[in-house]
């Protein structure tokens, strides 16, 4: 199996064992019923992440095969630079599914259930307004029982 951090456009044959940790569809701007693309974040057993895209014309082929939280063996896709607006991973490249792309269910207990990239808040404050990297917020509700008193805290990471 190839590791996600070693993916580049130079190698033709790739064989990945990855978990889909996020999966979403991108709507069209014209209001059509068919989404513009189906996108996902894949993570391997080392915790490396890469964005993958199923373009509009291929959604019918992969929609019933791919589900968030499942592990797959995937091969035969295009590798392109991860440029432009709304980059969902810091990986230098992203994967584009093709008609020839093969997706098979797999089992792997070593792949993390999630792979958050936690950045210090100060680093996020230094980010320019026109940053092309997506930033989310994760909040935890923490209830503390101290000497019979209850304290409720919200801890948020961006």
Long-range contacts (C-beta under 8 A, 24 or more apart in sequence): 1-73, 3-44, 3-46, 3-48, 4-42, 4-43, 4-44, 4-46, 4-48, 4-49, 4-50, 4-91, 5-44, 5-46, 5-48, 5-91, 7-50, 7-79, 7-91, 7-93, 7-95, 8-79, 8-92, 8-93, 9-79, 9-80, 9-93, 13-75, 13-76, 14-75, 14-76, 14-77, 14-79, 15-73, 15-74, 15-75, 16-42, 16-44, 16-73, 16-74, 16-75, 17-44, 17-45, 17-71, 17-72, 17-73, 17-106, 17-108, 17-111, 18-42, 18-43, 18-44, 18-50, 18-71, 18-72, 18-74, 18-111, 19-43, 19-69, 19-70, 19-71, 19-72, 19-108, 19-111, 19-112, 19-113, 20-66, 20-67, 20-68, 20-69, 20-70, 20-72, 21-49, 21-68, 21-69, 21-112, 21-113, 21-114, 21-115, 22-68, 22-88, 23-66, 23-67, 23-68, 25-59, 28-56, 34-59, 35-59, 38-62, 38-63, 38-66, 39-88, 40-66, 40-68, 41-88, 41-89, 41-115, 42-74, 42-95, 43-111, 43-112, 43-115, 44-111, 45-108, 45-110, 45-111, 45-112, 47-112, 47-115, 48-91, 49-89, 49-90, 49-91, 49-115, 49-117, 50-89, 50-91, 50-93, 50-94, 50-95, 51-82, 51-87, 51-88, 51-89, 51-91, 51-94, 51-95, 52-77, 52-94, 52-95, 52-96, 52-97, 53-94, 53-95, 53-96, 53-97, 54-97, 55-96, 55-97, 58-97, 58-98, 58-99, 58-101, 61-99, 62-97, 62-101, 62-103, 65-103, 66-103, 69-113, 70-105, 71-105, 71-106, 71-107, 71-108, 71-111, 72-103, 72-104, 72-105, 72-106, 73-102, 73-103, 73-104, 73-106, 74-101, 74-102, 74-103, 74-104, 75-101, 75-102, 76-100, 76-101, 76-102, 77-101, 84-132, 85-132, 86-132, 86-134, 87-132, 87-133, 87-134, 88-134, 90-117, 90-133, 116-157, 118-157, 119-158, 121-158, 124-158
